[in-house]
Amino acid sequence: MEEDPDRLFAGDRGRLDPEVRRVLVRLVQRRFLLADRNRGDWAVLLEHQNVIESRLNDLFLRLEVDRDRGVAYKQQIRSDELDIPILLRDEAYTRSETLVLVHLRTVYQRESTAGEESPRVDVEDVEQTVLTYFADADGDTAKRQKMIRAALGRLRQEGVVDEESEGRYRITPLVEIVLSSGRLRELVTWLAEHKSQSRSIDLDDDTDSDLADERDLEGASL
Protein backbone atom coordinates (compact mmCIF):
# COMPACT_ATOMS: atom_id res chain seq x y z
CA MET A 1 0.00 0.00 0.00
CA GLU A 2 1.46 3.35 -1.06
CA GLU A 3 2.00 5.81 1.78
CA ASP A 4 0.42 9.24 1.70
CA PRO A 5 3.29 11.68 0.98
CA ASP A 6 1.55 14.37 3.05
CA ARG A 7 1.71 12.34 6.25
CA LEU A 8 4.35 13.52 8.69
CA PHE A 9 4.42 10.33 10.75
CA ALA A 10 2.80 6.92 10.94
CA GLY A 11 -0.92 7.21 11.59
CA ASP A 12 -0.92 10.97 10.92
CA ARG A 13 -4.49 12.20 10.42
CA GLY A 14 -3.68 15.88 10.74
CA ARG A 15 -4.68 18.27 7.99
CA LEU A 16 -2.44 21.24 8.74
CA ASP A 17 0.87 21.93 7.05
CA PRO A 18 3.94 21.35 9.25
CA GLU A 19 4.72 25.04 9.75
CA VAL A 20 1.13 25.74 10.83
CA ARG A 21 1.20 22.85 13.29
CA ARG A 22 4.42 24.18 14.79
CA VAL A 23 2.93 27.63 15.35
CA LEU A 24 -0.17 26.06 16.90
CA VAL A 25 1.97 24.06 19.32
CA ARG A 26 4.08 27.10 20.23
CA LEU A 27 0.96 29.08 21.02
CA VAL A 28 -0.15 26.33 23.39
CA GLN A 29 3.32 25.93 24.90
CA ARG A 30 4.23 29.55 25.43
CA ARG A 31 2.67 32.42 27.26
CA PHE A 32 3.16 34.80 24.34
CA LEU A 33 4.22 34.69 20.69
CA LEU A 34 6.15 37.85 19.82
CA ALA A 35 6.54 39.13 16.28
CA ASP A 36 10.00 40.63 16.79
CA ARG A 37 11.37 37.42 18.29
CA ASN A 38 9.60 34.96 15.99
CA ARG A 39 9.19 36.64 12.61
CA GLY A 40 8.69 33.40 10.70
CA ASP A 41 6.08 32.07 13.12
CA TRP A 42 4.36 35.45 13.18
CA ALA A 43 4.01 35.47 9.39
CA VAL A 44 2.55 31.95 9.45
CA LEU A 45 0.13 32.95 12.21
CA LEU A 46 -1.21 35.93 10.29
CA GLU A 47 -1.57 33.91 7.09
CA HIS A 48 -3.38 31.02 8.79
CA GLN A 49 -5.01 32.83 11.70
CA ASN A 50 -8.51 31.50 11.06
CA VAL A 51 -7.59 27.82 11.06
CA ILE A 52 -5.24 28.21 14.05
CA GLU A 53 -7.93 30.04 15.96
CA SER A 54 -10.41 27.30 15.09
CA ARG A 55 -8.11 24.59 16.46
CA LEU A 56 -7.61 26.54 19.68
CA ASN A 57 -11.36 27.04 20.01
CA ASP A 58 -11.74 23.26 19.82
CA LEU A 59 -9.73 23.20 23.06
CA PHE A 60 -11.89 25.94 24.62
CA LEU A 61 -9.10 28.47 24.16
CA ARG A 62 -9.41 31.95 22.68
CA LEU A 63 -6.70 33.45 20.46
CA GLU A 64 -5.86 37.12 20.89
CA VAL A 65 -3.70 38.77 18.22
CA ASP A 66 -2.52 42.35 18.71
CA ARG A 67 -1.01 43.28 15.36
CA ASP A 68 -0.04 46.78 16.45
CA ARG A 69 2.09 45.50 19.32
CA GLY A 70 3.11 42.29 17.56
CA VAL A 71 1.82 40.01 20.31
CA ALA A 72 -0.34 36.88 20.21
CA TYR A 73 -1.52 34.88 23.19
CA LYS A 74 -4.19 32.45 24.28
CA GLN A 75 -6.86 32.71 26.96
CA GLN A 76 -8.90 30.07 28.71
CA ILE A 77 -12.59 30.28 27.83
CA ARG A 78 -14.74 30.17 30.96
CA SER A 79 -18.51 29.93 31.16
CA ASP A 80 -21.12 29.37 33.84
CA GLU A 81 -23.42 27.89 31.21
CA LEU A 82 -21.06 25.29 29.73
CA ASP A 83 -19.12 22.47 31.32
CA ILE A 84 -15.67 23.51 30.12
CA PRO A 85 -12.63 21.50 31.20
CA ILE A 86 -9.84 23.89 32.18
CA LEU A 87 -6.70 23.31 30.15
CA LEU A 88 -4.69 26.32 31.30
CA ARG A 89 -3.63 26.77 34.87
CA ASP A 90 -3.58 30.21 36.46
CA GLU A 91 -0.08 31.19 37.46
CA ALA A 92 -0.03 34.45 39.34
CA TYR A 93 3.02 36.65 39.31
CA THR A 94 4.91 36.74 42.58
CA ARG A 95 4.85 39.98 44.51
CA SER A 96 8.36 40.88 43.46
CA GLU A 97 7.47 40.28 39.80
CA THR A 98 4.35 42.40 40.11
CA LEU A 99 6.24 45.25 41.78
CA VAL A 100 8.81 45.19 38.99
CA LEU A 101 5.96 45.16 36.45
CA VAL A 102 4.43 48.23 38.07
CA HIS A 103 7.71 50.11 37.71
CA LEU A 104 8.25 48.97 34.12
CA ARG A 105 4.69 49.86 33.12
CA THR A 106 4.99 53.27 34.77
CA VAL A 107 8.24 54.04 32.96
CA TYR A 108 6.84 52.77 29.66
CA GLN A 109 3.72 54.92 29.95
CA ARG A 110 5.68 58.03 30.93
CA GLU A 111 8.35 57.66 28.25
CA SER A 112 5.88 56.70 25.51
CA THR A 113 3.77 59.75 26.27
CA ALA A 114 6.93 61.84 25.91
CA GLY A 115 7.52 60.36 22.46
CA GLU A 116 10.13 57.72 23.31
CA GLU A 117 9.54 54.68 21.08
CA SER A 118 11.76 52.28 23.04
CA PRO A 119 11.81 53.11 26.76
CA ARG A 120 14.76 51.65 28.65
CA VAL A 121 15.68 51.04 32.27
CA ASP A 122 18.79 50.02 34.18
CA VAL A 123 18.61 47.24 36.73
CA GLU A 124 19.88 49.64 39.39
CA ASP A 125 16.96 52.00 38.71
CA VAL A 126 14.50 49.13 39.02
CA GLU A 127 16.06 48.00 42.29
CA GLN A 128 16.13 51.51 43.70
CA THR A 129 12.42 52.05 43.00
CA VAL A 130 11.14 48.64 44.09
CA LEU A 131 13.18 48.71 47.29
CA THR A 132 11.34 51.88 48.35
CA TYR A 133 8.24 49.77 48.86
CA PHE A 134 9.85 48.17 51.89
CA ALA A 135 10.27 49.66 55.35
CA ASP A 136 13.78 50.48 56.52
CA ALA A 137 13.41 47.86 59.21
CA ASP A 138 12.99 45.10 56.65
CA GLY A 139 16.74 44.75 56.23
CA ASP A 140 18.38 42.08 54.10
CA THR A 141 18.68 44.35 51.07
CA ALA A 142 20.83 41.82 49.24
CA LYS A 143 18.02 39.26 49.40
CA ARG A 144 15.50 41.78 48.08
CA GLN A 145 17.83 42.72 45.22
CA LYS A 146 18.23 39.06 44.32
CA MET A 147 14.46 38.60 44.12
CA ILE A 148 14.09 41.73 42.01
CA ARG A 149 16.73 40.50 39.56
CA ALA A 150 15.03 37.10 39.42
CA ALA A 151 11.77 38.88 38.60
CA LEU A 152 13.48 40.74 35.77
CA GLY A 153 14.78 37.39 34.55
CA ARG A 154 11.31 35.92 34.27
CA LEU A 155 9.95 39.02 32.56
CA ARG A 156 12.85 38.90 30.11
CA GLN A 157 12.02 35.28 29.25
CA GLU A 158 8.41 36.25 28.60
CA GLY A 159 9.42 39.17 26.39
CA VAL A 160 8.29 42.02 28.62
CA VAL A 161 11.87 43.33 28.53
CA ASP A 162 14.85 42.69 26.28
CA GLU A 163 18.33 42.85 27.82
CA GLU A 164 20.33 44.93 25.34
CA SER A 165 23.48 44.91 27.44
CA GLU A 166 24.33 43.74 30.92
CA GLY A 167 21.89 45.40 33.31
CA ARG A 168 20.30 47.52 30.57
CA TYR A 169 16.76 46.62 29.45
CA ARG A 170 14.41 47.78 26.73
CA ILE A 171 10.75 47.66 27.77
CA THR A 172 8.59 46.09 25.06
CA PRO A 173 4.94 46.92 24.19
CA LEU A 174 3.99 43.60 25.78
CA VAL A 175 4.01 45.34 29.16
CA GLU A 176 0.79 47.13 28.15
CA ILE A 177 -0.95 43.79 27.66
CA VAL A 178 0.41 42.16 30.79
CA LEU A 179 -0.54 45.15 32.95
CA SER A 180 -3.40 47.34 31.78
CA SER A 181 -3.55 51.04 32.60
CA GLY A 182 -6.56 50.43 34.83
CA ARG A 183 -4.82 47.70 36.80
CA LEU A 184 -1.70 49.89 37.01
CA ARG A 185 -3.72 52.66 38.66
CA GLU A 186 -5.15 50.20 41.18
CA LEU A 187 -1.72 48.89 42.11
CA VAL A 188 -0.14 52.34 42.33
CA THR A 189 -2.95 53.45 44.65
CA TRP A 190 -2.54 50.30 46.75
CA LEU A 191 1.21 50.85 47.05
CA ALA A 192 0.76 54.52 47.95
CA GLU A 193 -1.64 53.56 50.74
CA HIS A 194 0.85 50.99 52.01
CA LYS A 195 3.65 53.56 52.07
CA SER A 196 1.50 56.22 53.74
CA GLN A 197 0.71 53.77 56.53
CA SER A 198 4.38 52.75 56.80
CA ARG A 199 3.41 49.18 56.03
CA SER A 200 6.10 47.04 54.46
CA ILE A 201 5.51 44.40 51.81
CA ASP A 202 6.70 40.92 52.61
CA LEU A 203 8.05 39.34 49.44
CA ASP A 204 8.47 36.02 51.19
CA ASP A 205 4.69 35.66 51.49
CA ASP A 206 3.04 35.21 48.10
CA THR A 207 -0.25 33.92 49.47
CA ASP A 208 -1.92 37.34 49.60
CA SER A 209 -3.67 38.14 46.33
CA ASP A 210 -3.72 41.93 46.80
CA LEU A 211 -0.88 42.41 44.36
CA ALA A 212 -0.69 39.58 41.86
CA ASP A 213 -3.59 37.71 40.39
CA GLU A 214 -3.16 36.73 36.79
CA ARG A 215 -6.87 36.92 36.09
CA ASP A 216 -6.67 40.62 36.95
CA LEU A 217 -3.78 41.07 34.56
CA GLU A 218 -4.48 41.14 30.84
CA GLY A 219 -1.93 38.55 29.90
CA ALA A 220 -2.56 34.89 29.13
CA SER A 221 -2.37 31.96 31.45
CA LEU A 222 0.15 29.22 30.86
C-alpha positions as CSV (number, residue, x, y, z in Angstrom):
1,M,0.0,0.0,0.0
2,E,1.5,3.3,-1.1
3,E,2.0,5.8,1.8
4,D,0.4,9.2,1.7
5,P,3.3,11.7,1.0
6,D,1.6,14.4,3.0
7,R,1.7,12.3,6.3
8,L,4.3,13.5,8.7
9,F,4.4,10.3,10.7
10,A,2.8,6.9,10.9
11,G,-0.9,7.2,11.6
12,D,-0.9,11.0,10.9
13,R,-4.5,12.2,10.4
14,G,-3.7,15.9,10.7
15,R,-4.7,18.3,8.0
16,L,-2.4,21.2,8.7
17,D,0.9,21.9,7.0
18,P,3.9,21.3,9.2
19,E,4.7,25.0,9.8
20,V,1.1,25.7,10.8
21,R,1.2,22.8,13.3
22,R,4.4,24.2,14.8
23,V,2.9,27.6,15.4
24,L,-0.2,26.1,16.9
25,V,2.0,24.1,19.3
26,R,4.1,27.1,20.2
27,L,1.0,29.1,21.0
28,V,-0.2,26.3,23.4
29,Q,3.3,25.9,24.9
30,R,4.2,29.6,25.4
31,R,2.7,32.4,27.3
32,F,3.2,34.8,24.3
33,L,4.2,34.7,20.7
34,L,6.2,37.8,19.8
35,A,6.5,39.1,16.3
36,D,10.0,40.6,16.8
37,R,11.4,37.4,18.3
38,N,9.6,35.0,16.0
39,R,9.2,36.6,12.6
40,G,8.7,33.4,10.7
41,D,6.1,32.1,13.1
42,W,4.4,35.5,13.2
43,A,4.0,35.5,9.4
44,V,2.5,31.9,9.5
45,L,0.1,32.9,12.2
46,L,-1.2,35.9,10.3
47,E,-1.6,33.9,7.1
48,H,-3.4,31.0,8.8
49,Q,-5.0,32.8,11.7
50,N,-8.5,31.5,11.1
51,V,-7.6,27.8,11.1
52,I,-5.2,28.2,14.0
53,E,-7.9,30.0,16.0
54,S,-10.4,27.3,15.1
55,R,-8.1,24.6,16.5
56,L,-7.6,26.5,19.7
57,N,-11.4,27.0,20.0
58,D,-11.7,23.3,19.8
59,L,-9.7,23.2,23.1
60,F,-11.9,25.9,24.6
61,L,-9.1,28.5,24.2
62,R,-9.4,31.9,22.7
63,L,-6.7,33.5,20.5
64,E,-5.9,37.1,20.9
65,V,-3.7,38.8,18.2
66,D,-2.5,42.3,18.7
67,R,-1.0,43.3,15.4
68,D,0.0,46.8,16.4
69,R,2.1,45.5,19.3
70,G,3.1,42.3,17.6
71,V,1.8,40.0,20.3
72,A,-0.3,36.9,20.2
73,Y,-1.5,34.9,23.2
74,K,-4.2,32.5,24.3
75,Q,-6.9,32.7,27.0
76,Q,-8.9,30.1,28.7
77,I,-12.6,30.3,27.8
78,R,-14.7,30.2,31.0
79,S,-18.5,29.9,31.2
80,D,-21.1,29.4,33.8
81,E,-23.4,27.9,31.2
82,L,-21.1,25.3,29.7
83,D,-19.1,22.5,31.3
84,I,-15.7,23.5,30.1
85,P,-12.6,21.5,31.2
86,I,-9.8,23.9,32.2
87,L,-6.7,23.3,30.1
88,L,-4.7,26.3,31.3
89,R,-3.6,26.8,34.9
90,D,-3.6,30.2,36.5
91,E,-0.1,31.2,37.5
92,A,0.0,34.5,39.3
93,Y,3.0,36.7,39.3
94,T,4.9,36.7,42.6
95,R,4.8,40.0,44.5
96,S,8.4,40.9,43.5
97,E,7.5,40.3,39.8
98,T,4.3,42.4,40.1
99,L,6.2,45.2,41.8
100,V,8.8,45.2,39.0
101,L,6.0,45.2,36.4
102,V,4.4,48.2,38.1
103,H,7.7,50.1,37.7
104,L,8.3,49.0,34.1
105,R,4.7,49.9,33.1
106,T,5.0,53.3,34.8
107,V,8.2,54.0,33.0
108,Y,6.8,52.8,29.7
109,Q,3.7,54.9,30.0
110,R,5.7,58.0,30.9
111,E,8.3,57.7,28.2
112,S,5.9,56.7,25.5
113,T,3.8,59.7,26.3
114,A,6.9,61.8,25.9
115,G,7.5,60.4,22.5
116,E,10.1,57.7,23.3
117,E,9.5,54.7,21.1
118,S,11.8,52.3,23.0
119,P,11.8,53.1,26.8
120,R,14.8,51.6,28.7
121,V,15.7,51.0,32.3
122,D,18.8,50.0,34.2
123,V,18.6,47.2,36.7
124,E,19.9,49.6,39.4
125,D,17.0,52.0,38.7
126,V,14.5,49.1,39.0
127,E,16.1,48.0,42.3
128,Q,16.1,51.5,43.7
129,T,12.4,52.0,43.0
130,V,11.1,48.6,44.1
131,L,13.2,48.7,47.3
132,T,11.3,51.9,48.4
133,Y,8.2,49.8,48.9
134,F,9.9,48.2,51.9
135,A,10.3,49.7,55.3
136,D,13.8,50.5,56.5
137,A,13.4,47.9,59.2
138,D,13.0,45.1,56.6
139,G,16.7,44.8,56.2
140,D,18.4,42.1,54.1
141,T,18.7,44.4,51.1
142,A,20.8,41.8,49.2
143,K,18.0,39.3,49.4
144,R,15.5,41.8,48.1
145,Q,17.8,42.7,45.2
146,K,18.2,39.1,44.3
147,M,14.5,38.6,44.1
148,I,14.1,41.7,42.0
149,R,16.7,40.5,39.6
150,A,15.0,37.1,39.4
151,A,11.8,38.9,38.6
152,L,13.5,40.7,35.8
153,G,14.8,37.4,34.5
154,R,11.3,35.9,34.3
155,L,10.0,39.0,32.6
156,R,12.8,38.9,30.1
157,Q,12.0,35.3,29.3
158,E,8.4,36.3,28.6
159,G,9.4,39.2,26.4
160,V,8.3,42.0,28.6
161,V,11.9,43.3,28.5
162,D,14.9,42.7,26.3
163,E,18.3,42.9,27.8
164,E,20.3,44.9,25.3
165,S,23.5,44.9,27.4
166,E,24.3,43.7,30.9
167,G,21.9,45.4,33.3
168,R,20.3,47.5,30.6
169,Y,16.8,46.6,29.4
170,R,14.4,47.8,26.7
171,I,10.7,47.7,27.8
172,T,8.6,46.1,25.1
173,P,4.9,46.9,24.2
174,L,4.0,43.6,25.8
175,V,4.0,45.3,29.2
176,E,0.8,47.1,28.2
177,I,-0.9,43.8,27.7
178,V,0.4,42.2,30.8
179,L,-0.5,45.1,33.0
180,S,-3.4,47.3,31.8
181,S,-3.5,51.0,32.6
182,G,-6.6,50.4,34.8
183,R,-4.8,47.7,36.8
184,L,-1.7,49.9,37.0
185,R,-3.7,52.7,38.7
186,E,-5.1,50.2,41.2
187,L,-1.7,48.9,42.1
188,V,-0.1,52.3,42.3
189,T,-2.9,53.4,44.6
190,W,-2.5,50.3,46.7
191,L,1.2,50.9,47.1
192,A,0.8,54.5,47.9
193,E,-1.6,53.6,50.7
194,H,0.8,51.0,52.0
195,K,3.6,53.6,52.1
196,S,1.5,56.2,53.7
197,Q,0.7,53.8,56.5
198,S,4.4,52.8,56.8
199,R,3.4,49.2,56.0
200,S,6.1,47.0,54.5
201,I,5.5,44.4,51.8
202,D,6.7,40.9,52.6
203,L,8.1,39.3,49.4
204,D,8.5,36.0,51.2
205,D,4.7,35.7,51.5
206,D,3.0,35.2,48.1
207,T,-0.3,33.9,49.5
208,D,-1.9,37.3,49.6
209,S,-3.7,38.1,46.3
210,D,-3.7,41.9,46.8
211,L,-0.9,42.4,44.4
212,A,-0.7,39.6,41.9
213,D,-3.6,37.7,40.4
214,E,-3.2,36.7,36.8
215,R,-6.9,36.9,36.1
216,D,-6.7,40.6,37.0
217,L,-3.8,41.1,34.6
218,E,-4.5,41.1,30.8
219,G,-1.9,38.5,29.9
220,A,-2.6,34.9,29.1
221,S,-2.4,32.0,31.5
222,L,0.1,29.2,30.9
